[in-house]
């Protein structure tokens, strides 16, 4: 069995609907596979999967490490429960799942490499994030990661910002700040350099995503993009009205139900 431990359990505000994420996260998985394709593994490394989610990519990484070891971490207990369920056929002594915060990591300098996909933009302090990750790597250890960056979701964010200022919703979003940090390639490179990484390579690429219909768009933005926003609305009718307006606007786009995703690629070595 995997070693599943808990370090500083996630607050309820940090939880996800892991069942919905597992079902809806095909775009994130497709981007993550491209990150895994950049790896040059010997097969015996010890690798940290930083923000493993429901384990869909962790399983693929495990297949590339026949004599290695993976530690998958996530802040969400529900994500880790789903990951354990998903990975059950592959679970063995080479896999650990640990609940912890990327800003408070309970490890020493034990990893040969760190992989992360679709996680870092949820961390608002990238200076501390990359300093922490650097401290986990053995000399010459590597980081291969991707997260939201640049003008990620600019159209949806503009619409959400306008909607939060509508009289019906305004009071619930008083003092609210976006829960993401989307760095440019230059900002990402500078932050990695300050943390002690060398051989840094960063880039921002478009990843336009079109969902099939209004139902899928509604589920996707509710569970994957705007869960922090919806948590501030105290009644179901308010949450429904908020999403209804965004779905209505997206239906008029060309193409309909389009999301203007942009991904920040990060590659570096521990100096």
N, C-alpha and C positions, 0 to 999 in steps of 0.2 A: 504493500500500500504506500501511497505518497505520504510524506510528512506534511501535515497541514497544521500550521501553528498560527497563533494570533498575536500580533504586537500592536497595542493601542488600537482597538477596534474602531472601525469607521463610524462617525456620527451618522444619525439617520438622514441628515441633509445631504450626505455624500453618497447615499445608496442609489442604486440603479434598478430598473426593472430588467433583470438579466435575461429572463425568458424572451422579452420583446427584443432586447439588444441582439441576442443570439440569432433570432429569426430575421432581423432587419439589417444586420451589419454587413451585407454582401459588399458594399462599396469599400468599407474599411478593410475587409479581408483581402479584397483584390489589390488595394494599395499595399497592404502589409506583405503580400507575397512578393511584390517587387523589391521590398526591403530585404527579405530573406534571400532573394536571388543575388543580392550584392555581396553576400557573405562568402568568405573563402575559409571553410571549416576543415580542420583535420579530422574531426570526429570524436575527440576526447576532451574537448574544452568544457569548462564550467561557465555557464552563461546565465546572466540575469535577464529575464523577460520582464521589463519594467512597464507595468500596466497591462497585465496579461488578459484582462477582461474575462470572457467566457472560455478561453483556452483554444479557440479555433486555430490560431497561428502557433500556439505553444506546441500543439501536437505535430505540426509540420516541422517545427524546429527540432523537436525530439527525434524525429526520423532521420535528421541530418547529423545527429550526435549519437551514434550507436554505442560508444563507450564513454560518453560525456555525461554531464549533469546539468539540469536546468532548475533554477529557482524562479518561479512565477510569482509576482507580487501585484496586488491591487488593493485599493483603499476600500472597495465595496465587498462586504461579506457575501452579498447575493451573487455578485459576479464570481467569486471564488467557489461558492457552492455549485454554480452552474458549470464552472471549469472542471471541478472534480467529477461531476456527472459526465461531462463530455469526454474527459480524458480517461475515464475509468478503464476502458480496455487497454490503455497504454501505461497506466499507473504502475510504478515500481519504485525501487529505492533511489532511482536516478532523478526523480521529480519531487520538488517541494513546492507547496503553495502557501504563501504567507500573506496575511493581511497587514499592510503597513502603508505609511504615507511616504511619498517620494521625497518629502522634505524632512523626514525623520527615519532614516534607514538603519535597521539593527544588524548591520553586517560589517565585517572588517574588509581588509584588502584581499579578497579571495576569488575574484572573478577574472576570467580571461577576456570576456567580452560582455557587452550590454546591447540588447536589442529592444527597441520600443517602437510601437506604431499607434498612432491616434490617441496618445495619452498626454504628451508634454504640454499641449496648449491648455489643458485644464489646470496647470500649475502656474500661478501668477508670478512667482519669484524664480526666474530662470537662472539668476546668479547663484542662488543657494542650491537649486536643483542640480546644475552641472558641477558645482563644487562637491556636492554629496556624491554624485555618480563617479566623479574622478577618484574620490577617496576609496571607492570599492574595487577599483581595477588594479591588478598587478602591473608592474612596469611593462610598458608596451601593449597593455590591454587596449581594446578597441571599443568604440561606440558606433553603432549603425542604427539610425532612428529616422522616423518621419512623423510629423504632426501637422496640424493646421498652421498656415503661415501666410504672410503677405496680405492680399485683399480677401482672405477667406470669407465666403458667405456674405460678401458686402451687400448684395441686394436684399437678402433676407434680413440681415441685421438692420439695414435702413428702414425696412418696413416694420420690424419689431420695435425699433426705437420710436417711430411715429405712433404706433399703436399704444405703447406704454404711456404716451402723453395724452391719449384720448381721455376725456373726463371720466368715463366709466371705469377706467383702469388706473388712472394717474396716482391715486392715493396709495395703492398697493405697491408701487414701485419707487416710492420716495427713498432717495439715497442708494438705490440699486446700481451696482456697477456690473458690467459684463463679466461673466465667469471665465473668460478665456484670455489668453495672451497669444497673439499672432505676430511673431517676429518676421522681419524681412530676412533675406539671406545674409545681408551684411550684419544685421543685429545678432543673428544666431552665431555667426562666425566670431564676432567680438566677444560674446558671452562665453562661448566655449574656450576662447583663448585666455580670458581672464581666469577661468577655472583651472587652467594648467594643461589644457589639451594642445596637441601639436598636430601637424599634418591635417589641418581642418579643411573640410570641403563642405560647402552648403549651396543649396539652390532652391528656388521656388518654382513649382510647376503647376499648371492648370490641371484640374481633375474634374471637369464638368460631369455632372450626374443628373440623369433624368429618371424620375420615378414613374411607375406605370400608370397610376391613376390617383384620384383624389383620396381614396381610402389609404393607399400606401403612403402618400405624401403626408397625410394627417398623422398616421402612426409613426412615421419616421421623425418628423420634426418634434412631435410631442415627447417621444421617448429617448431620442438621441441628441437633439440639438437644444431644445427649449425646456428641458425638465426643471432646471433651476428657476426659470421664469414662471412656469406654471405652478410651482410649489408655493409661490407667494400669493396666488389667487385663492381665496378661502372657500370658494363654492364651485361646484361642478358647472353650473350654468355660466359662470364667468370664464372658466377655463375653456368651455366649449365655444363661447362667443369669441374669445381671443383667437383660438385656432381656426374657427370658421372663417374669420376675416382673412387670415393668411392663406388658407386654402383657396378662397375665392380669388385672391390676387394672383396666386400661382397658376390657377386655371386659365388666366388670360395671357400668360407668358407665351413666348415662342422660342422653343417648344414649351408646352404646358408642363408644370411640375418640375421645373429645372432648378438645380442647386449649383451655384457657382463656387464649387470647392477649389481651393488651392492648397498644395502640400509643400511643406518645408522639409527638405532632405538634409540630414545631418550625418556627417562621417568625420571621425576624429580618432586620435590615438592618445593615450595617457602619457604625458611627458614626464 
